[in-house]
Amino acid sequence: MFKIFNSLLLKLFFLSFILVAFPYSSNSIKLDEITAEEVIIKKRKSIFSKNYSTAKKVQTFATKGDFEKAKSLMIEMSENYIDLISLFPDNTKKGFKTEALPSIWENKDEFKQLMKKSSDDMIKLAANIETATDVKQSLNNMMWANCKACHSKFRAPH
């Protein structure tokens, strides 16, 4: 939550500077046009996007045997899943091209449990990837399966 607050402060500072530097520009952005909802939705979209690109890197590093790099990224993903839990308040169901389905809010506990499970599975995967008999299968079971579970129930098709 502290990250969101810092991000919002930085955005407000930057926009304040623009408004002071260019007060009469017809293209200037008004501070009241930026909402907490926008910041939250864009933040969660950014984290999900980051986790996807990170998961692809994990796959590459782990299958090549570069387990230290893969494990570091797995821990990062785990932390991101925990951060995501707080980014679905009731006032962020719509807008800003969110792909979140109403089922998130209708099944909030299930969604939170899935995010927690995803986080826990990434920690377990990091602990066990080097000794896995089948690295790809471990990645499928402990990483990609969680992505699929979330997308199938909580994300709009795209």
C-alpha positions as CSV (number, residue, x, y, z in Angstrom):
1,M,0.0,0.0,0.0
2,F,2.9,2.3,0.7
3,K,4.1,1.8,-2.9
4,I,0.8,3.1,-4.2
5,F,0.9,6.1,-1.9
6,N,4.5,7.0,-3.1
7,S,3.4,6.5,-6.7
8,L,0.4,8.8,-6.2
9,L,2.5,11.4,-4.5
10,L,5.0,11.3,-7.4
11,K,2.3,11.7,-9.9
12,L,0.7,14.6,-8.1
13,F,4.1,16.3,-7.8
14,F,4.7,15.9,-11.5
15,L,1.3,17.1,-12.5
16,S,1.5,20.1,-10.1
17,F,4.8,21.1,-11.7
18,I,3.2,20.9,-15.2
19,L,0.2,23.0,-14.1
20,V,2.5,25.7,-12.6
21,A,4.9,25.7,-15.6
22,F,2.2,25.7,-18.2
23,P,-0.9,27.2,-16.5
24,Y,-2.6,28.4,-19.7
25,S,-2.0,25.4,-21.9
26,S,-5.2,23.9,-23.3
27,N,-3.5,20.5,-23.1
28,S,-2.6,20.7,-19.4
29,I,-3.9,17.9,-17.2
30,K,-6.1,18.9,-14.3
31,L,-5.3,17.3,-10.9
32,D,-9.0,16.5,-10.2
33,E,-9.0,14.3,-13.3
34,I,-6.7,11.8,-11.7
35,T,-8.6,9.6,-9.3
36,A,-7.5,7.1,-6.7
37,E,-9.4,4.5,-8.7
38,E,-7.3,5.2,-11.8
39,V,-4.1,4.9,-9.8
40,I,-5.2,1.6,-8.2
41,I,-6.4,0.0,-11.5
42,K,-3.3,1.0,-13.4
43,K,-1.1,-0.2,-10.5
44,R,-2.7,-3.7,-10.5
45,K,-2.6,-3.9,-14.3
46,S,1.1,-3.0,-14.1
47,I,1.8,-5.7,-11.5
48,F,0.0,-8.4,-13.4
49,S,1.8,-7.4,-16.6
50,K,5.1,-7.4,-14.8
51,N,4.4,-10.8,-13.3
52,Y,3.7,-12.2,-16.7
53,S,6.9,-10.9,-18.2
54,T,8.8,-12.1,-15.1
55,A,7.2,-15.6,-15.4
56,K,8.5,-15.9,-18.9
57,K,12.0,-15.0,-17.7
58,V,11.7,-17.5,-14.9
59,Q,10.8,-20.1,-17.4
60,T,13.8,-19.2,-19.5
61,F,16.3,-19.1,-16.6
62,A,15.0,-22.3,-14.9
63,T,15.0,-24.4,-18.1
64,K,18.5,-23.3,-18.8
65,G,19.6,-24.2,-15.3
66,D,20.3,-20.6,-14.2
67,F,18.4,-21.2,-10.9
68,E,19.8,-18.3,-8.9
69,K,18.3,-15.8,-11.4
70,A,15.1,-17.8,-11.6
71,K,14.7,-17.9,-7.8
72,S,15.3,-14.2,-7.4
73,L,12.5,-13.5,-9.9
74,M,10.2,-16.1,-8.2
75,I,10.5,-14.2,-4.9
76,E,9.7,-10.9,-6.7
77,M,6.6,-12.5,-8.2
78,S,5.6,-13.9,-4.7
79,E,5.8,-10.4,-3.3
80,N,3.7,-9.0,-6.2
81,Y,0.9,-11.5,-5.5
82,I,0.7,-10.3,-1.9
83,D,0.6,-6.7,-3.1
84,L,-2.2,-7.4,-5.5
85,I,-4.6,-8.5,-2.7
86,S,-5.1,-4.9,-1.6
87,L,-5.6,-3.5,-5.1
88,F,-9.2,-4.5,-5.6
89,P,-11.3,-2.2,-3.5
90,D,-15.0,-2.0,-4.4
91,N,-14.7,1.4,-6.2
92,T,-12.4,-0.1,-8.8
93,K,-14.7,-2.5,-10.5
94,K,-14.9,-0.5,-13.8
95,G,-12.9,1.9,-15.8
96,F,-9.4,2.5,-17.1
97,K,-9.6,-0.7,-19.3
98,T,-9.7,-3.0,-16.3
99,E,-9.9,-6.6,-17.3
100,A,-11.0,-7.7,-13.8
101,L,-14.3,-9.5,-13.8
102,P,-17.1,-8.9,-11.2
103,S,-16.3,-12.4,-9.9
104,I,-13.3,-10.9,-8.0
105,W,-15.7,-8.9,-5.8
106,E,-18.3,-11.6,-5.7
107,N,-15.8,-14.2,-4.5
108,K,-13.3,-11.9,-2.7
109,D,-12.1,-14.5,-0.3
110,E,-11.5,-17.0,-3.0
111,F,-9.6,-14.4,-5.0
112,K,-7.5,-13.5,-2.0
113,Q,-6.8,-17.2,-1.3
114,L,-5.6,-17.7,-4.9
115,M,-3.3,-14.7,-4.6
116,K,-1.9,-16.1,-1.3
117,K,-1.6,-19.6,-2.9
118,S,0.2,-18.1,-5.9
119,S,2.6,-16.3,-3.6
120,D,3.2,-19.4,-1.4
121,D,3.7,-21.6,-4.5
122,M,6.4,-19.2,-5.9
123,I,8.3,-19.5,-2.6
124,K,8.0,-23.3,-2.6
125,L,9.1,-23.3,-6.3
126,A,12.1,-21.2,-5.5
127,A,13.0,-23.6,-2.7
128,N,12.7,-26.7,-4.8
129,I,13.4,-25.8,-8.4
130,E,17.0,-27.0,-8.3
131,T,16.1,-30.5,-7.2
132,A,13.0,-30.9,-9.4
133,T,13.1,-34.0,-11.5
134,D,11.2,-32.1,-14.3
135,V,11.7,-28.4,-14.2
136,K,9.1,-27.6,-16.9
137,Q,6.5,-29.7,-15.1
138,S,7.3,-27.9,-11.8
139,L,6.9,-24.5,-13.5
140,N,3.6,-25.6,-15.0
141,N,2.2,-26.9,-11.7
142,M,3.4,-24.2,-9.4
143,M,3.5,-21.1,-11.6
144,W,1.5,-21.3,-14.8
145,A,-1.4,-23.3,-13.2
146,N,-2.0,-20.4,-10.8
147,C,-2.0,-17.9,-13.7
148,K,-4.5,-20.1,-15.6
149,A,-6.7,-20.5,-12.5
150,C,-6.9,-16.7,-12.0
151,H,-7.5,-15.9,-15.7
152,S,-10.2,-18.5,-16.2
153,K,-12.3,-17.1,-13.3
154,F,-11.3,-13.5,-12.6
155,R,-10.1,-12.0,-15.9
156,A,-12.0,-10.9,-18.9
157,P,-11.1,-12.7,-22.1
158,H,-8.9,-10.7,-24.4
